[in-house]
Amino acid sequence: MARKSRHSFSLSLSPARFSSLLLFLLLSIPRASAGGHDYGDALRKSILFFEGQRSGRLPPDQRLRWRRDSALHDGASAGVDLTGGYYDAGDNIKFGFPMAFTTTLLSWSVIDFGRNMGGELNNAVKAVKWGTDYLLKATKDVPNALYVQVGDAYSDHNCWERPEDMDTLRTVYKIDRFHPGSDVAGETAAALAAASIVFRYRDPPYSRLLLDRAIKVFDFADRHRGAYSSSLRSAVCPFYCDVNGYQDELLWGAAWLHKASRRREYREYIVRNEVVLRAGDTINEFGWDNKHAGINVLISKEVLMGKANDLVAFKRNADGFICSVLPGISNPQIQYSPGGLLFKAGSCNMQHVTSLSFLLLAYSNYLSHANHAVPCGGSYATPALLKRLAKRQVDYILGDNPLSMSYMVGYGARYPQRIHHRASSLPSVAAHPAHISCKAGSRYYLSPNPNPNLLVGAVVGGPNSSDAFPDSRPFFQESEPTTYVNAPLVGLLAYFWAHP
Ligand SMILES: *[C@@H]1O[C@H](CO)[C@@H](O)[C@H](O)[C@H]1NC(C)=O
């Protein structure tokens, strides 16, 4: 893929007449690459990735064949079945908080863009179900207990081991009335509610089960308020510590429950708690920790459909979010690399790229249907502009960048070879049936060789803010994939496949 010129500003335009920043932006965002990208191929791969992250007993239709069953006794130490679910990234822990967020975003991808997924829709729905089957097990005992993590992160991170060989501590962590966790419980309620929409017509009994459970879990989250990062500090921090607080997950859970159940009480909850739970805070954050931009975009759909004048504050916040991410507007929280990649502080930059781009695209669709544009500093950001911004980020990931490489494993001619991922970097069980112990894996970690197992579809943390990428396992910020990078990307790729 040829390197793109970032500024193709046409000099034939009179600068005085066309001084509007937004018009400038429209002109300076490159058009689709000459050959275009194979978004359908990228979509298929982005979903396949989730099969590589599966924990538990793998089903007969598992397509990523170099993985095997793993962690078949998870939960046993606590007398519960907690097998299944997803490993979050390149390690072998099951962290409930990002797993729930991943499931919520995969569901949102299917809800808004499932119609664009063609033959991949079934695979996307299976990826959602692999998450919800686990979340149903983890929430079975609510309100007495909600299981939020399996595996001791220190013990796991001390080893470089295949999940199939894992002999590290599989400690089970839970929250309950006396050790609350409204953050992880609120996100879990959001995931179950969002997924209930995915299954509404596909599998009505399963959908009802998900919604009933979401209602119970939300009630538990709201009634016993507190942060799991306080209740379980030494286990979950600094890994998936909720730095931002639990208030956003309560609003987020209520927003999804409202969408899924159409019950008045959730609408009233949102209106009543908008200020208390600080919907207008940090409006340009969206990730496993902070849901604010997502809450505002999701609820704005109702406002744009003219059904919710009591919720207009959310639309104002969503508009503020949009204006803050436009390139060229100086914003201390959002920057762009010289090659055009969105940048935010914190590890794994690509999570911000995909989640914020997803919101740009989702909001753009909601605006289009209502024939609206976003007022930003005396001008308007149109739905078309938002789509082009989102597409520019997706195209960067797929190869339109200064290194001309794709950041998705297995897509394009050049992609990351040494991702920070235990299963991918160690020989497969088929290639090396004998156990590889904790420290025996170190030589694979330190090896300069490419990973032997292709984790197809994995999107890594990505380049640094100068567009440089080391392609080296120890640089985990750059080279580690995560499930919550891919979950929103699934929706983006589906849309651009249908609308290249
Ligand atoms: C990015 O990585 C390159 C190559 O390692 C390095 O020269 C550059 O300083 C890094 N940029 C930043 C902003 O860290």
The ligand as a Gaussian input file, in Angstrom:
#p B3LYP/6-31G(d) Opt

LIG

0 1
 C        9.080000       5.701000      18.628000
 O        9.999000       4.674000      18.367000
 C       11.129000       5.094000      17.604000
 C       11.938000       3.863000      17.242000
 O       12.179000       3.071000      18.364000
 C       11.916000       6.114000      18.395000
 O       13.029000       6.577000      17.652000
 C       10.999000       7.293000      18.722000
 O       11.661000       8.208000      19.558000
 C        9.746000       6.797000      19.432000
 N        8.837000       7.914000      19.582000
 C        8.264000       8.197000      20.730000
 C        7.380000       9.391000      20.740000
 O        8.424000       7.533000      21.736000

